[in-house]
Amino acid sequence: MKDTSGKQASLLIRFFVPYALILFSALLVGWFAYNKTSDLVESETMKSSTAVLGQIREALDRRLAEIETIARQMSSEPKVQSFQFVKDPFGGKNPYSLWDLEKSLFDYRMFNHFIVDYYVAFKNNGMFISPRKVYTMKQFYDLQLHYDGLTQEEWRSRLFDTYHYKTYMPGTPVVYEGKHYSVVSFMQSFGLKGSGGVITVLINNEQIQEMLRNIDSEQGGFAYIADQNGNLISHIGLDEDSINLKALPTKGGFSQLTWNGQEMLVTETTSAYNGWTYVSAQPKAVVLEKAYYIKELTLTVFLLALILGLMIAAYFAYRSSRPFLKLLQMLPVSRTEDNPHVLRNTVDYIRSSVSDLIERHDALKGRLDEQLPQMRSVFFDRLLKGGYTSMQDVEAALEHSRIDLRSSQYAVVILRLRGYHAPYNEEILTEMDIVKLGIRDRIEESLHHCVIVHDLGENLLALMLHDTEINSDDFMIKMRSLLREIYEDLTGETGAGLYLAAGGVQTRLTELYRSFSEAKFVLQHASWHESDPILYHEDIELTVPSYFYPSDVELRLIQLVKSGNKAETEQHLQQIQEKNAGDRQLPLVVERLFAHELCGTLIKCCEQAAGADIAEEAETVLKASDPVLPPAEAIEMLCASLLSLCLKNEERKKSHNDDLTNRLIAYIDVHYPESELCLTVLAREARTSEAYVSYFFKEQTGLNFSDYLENIRMREAKRLLLESGKPVSEIAASVGYLSLNTFSRAFKRANGISATEYRRNHEAG
C-alpha cells in the first residue's frame, strides 16, 4: 500500500512540473507596454478579481450552507440519535438496526460533487457508517480513510475529545477508498458527550482550489481562504508552513503590499455568513502582461496542459490498480451488510455476491415471463404488417417470444363478430372482450397445435393457421374443412354470429402479411350473407375495376427498398404487377392512378434515404408524372427506379458493414490487453446493442467475438513466451487475463499443452 502511495505521489509531482514551467515563462513578457497600460490593467484586474472573488465567496457560502444543513438533518435523524446508545452493534437485533441505518443514509454524492463522502462516527460503539459502508473505527481508518501524517489515535482524539460545532479542518491530503484526495473536513457533534458521535463531511478541496484558480493567479501570486481565526482552509500558490497569514498587512477591499520582494495587488473580501476571509494576490509585474494576446495564449496552454495532465494521471492510476480490486469493485457491496459474521474473507464475499446476482437474475426472468404475452402481441402485429424483411429477424423474434411456428404452409383468417357496430361504448367493448376470450379459449383448447389466435381489436380476431403439408392445395383443403369445423363449434358453443374471411396460402412467414392483406380485402369488399359466412380470397371476384396496392403492401415495398434486399424487392414488385395484370385489363384511368401511387412510394423511399444521391429517382418521378407518358411505361420506369434505389441502399449498407468491421477489428487489436474488453465494451464503441455486435461480428469474420479475441491473445502470449523472459503470470496479465488459472486453461485449450511446456519445448528445440 505504501509503495502504491509513493508511486502516485511521484506521478502528482511530475504532473505539476510542466505547469510550473509554463507559468514561469509568463515573466518573459516585454516591459515596453507596461508604463502605458499598467493603470488600466490594474483597475480592470482589481474589478475582475473582486467580482470573481465575490462569486467564489457566494458559491462557497451556498455549498457550506448545504453541507451544514445536511449535517444538521443527519444529527436530528431518529435512527442516528437512537443508535448512539447501542454498545454492542452486533448483538441481538442490533445488526438489523445497523443495516437499516446504513440503508437510510442518502448518498449525497450523486447530486453534489462537492462532497467526496460523509460518515457518521459513534463514540459509544466505535461504528463508522456511511452510504454503502459499515466499518469499525480501525477498519474504516485502515481500509477507507487515512489522513497523511495522522495516526489512528490522533484522528480519534480529534473526532471525539472535543465537541464540534460547525468545525472545519483545513485542506489535508487523504487516501479515501484507495484514491488520493485533498479534503476539507466539516465536523458536527451530536448527542450526549459520553455516548454521542460526530458527523464528518469530506469536502473536495480540489474543487475549492479549482474555484480559486478562476481568480487567475499568475506566477508568483497566491489566493487563499482563511477562517475567522486566521487558519488556512484552502489555498493555491502559498506555502502555509513558511508564512504567517496574520502577518500579511491586508486591509480589506483593494490594497498593495510587498511580499517576498515583489509588489502585489491584493483583493480581500469577508463572508457575512461565516466570517471567512477570501484573499487573492497577484504580482503587479505579471498583471501588466495581460494587456496583449500573451495572456490568452498562456491561459489556453495552461488549461490544455491541466486537462492533459488530469487524463494522464487518471490513466496511470487506472493501470496501477490491481486486477483483484477491479473484480471486487464490479461486485455489489450490500452482501457484507446482511451478515458480517459469515463474510469473514474475500472468497465468502465473492460467493455471497454471486449468489445475490443469481437471485436477481431469477427475479428478472420472472418479470420477463410476465411480459411474454405483450411481446407475443407485438410480434404478431409486426408479422401481419410485413415488418420483418428476413427469416433471421423472424427466427430471433420467435425465440424471444417463445413461439413455435415451424411449418411449411401458412394462412391468415380474420374472424369478425356480427352484431357489433361502431361507435363502441365501454359496455359493448367489455361484452366483445368476453366473447373473444371465450372464442380464444375454445380454439386454443382443441386446435392449439395448428391455430394461433391474435386479437386485432374491436370485433376482430386473426386466426393464423399453419401445417407441415408440402402441397398448398392439400393445405387449402384441410383449411376449408377446419374453418367449417371451427365455425360450427363456435356458433354452437358461444352463440355468437361470425364471419370468416380467409386469405391465400403462403410458404414463408415473411410473406404472411400477404395472406393477411387478402383476408382484409375479402372482409372489406366481399358481399356477406348468413348462408355463406366463410369466404376465401381465391373464390371472390372483383366486381368493379380497381388496382391491387393496399397500404401494407406499399409499406412492405418501402421496407424492402430501404433494407437493400434486391431479390425480395424484385419478387415483391413482380407480384404486385401480376396482381394488377393477369386475366384482366385495368382501365387507362385506373392504371394511371396506380402509376401515381407508385410515384408516391418512390418519393417516400427517397425521403428515408437521407444523405443519398437521389437525383435520378427525382427525375424519374417527374417523368412518370407527365400525363403524356403511357401509364404502363411509367409503371415500368418506376419499378426500375425502385430497384435501382434498392441497389444503392445495398451498396451503402455493404460499405457501412466493411467500415464497421474494420473499426471493430482495429479496436480489438489495440485494446486486447485490457481484461475488461467484452461485447459490452465493443457494443459501446459501435454504438449499438450487444446482440447485434455478436451477430454482426460472426457474420463478417466467421468467428465468434470470444474466439477471435482468444486467438489474438494466444498469438501474443506465444510470442512473449519465446522472445521474452517474463514470468508466465506477468505474460497472462499483459495479454488481458485477470488470473493465471484462467490464462493457463485458455492456453492449453488453444494449443494442447501448457504455457510452461510450450516455452520449454521451443527452448530445447
Summary of the structure (lengths in Angstrom):
residues: 765
radius of gyration: 38.5
end to end distance: 42.9
largest distance: 113.5
contacts: 2212
relative contact order: 0.05
helix: 58%
strand: 15%
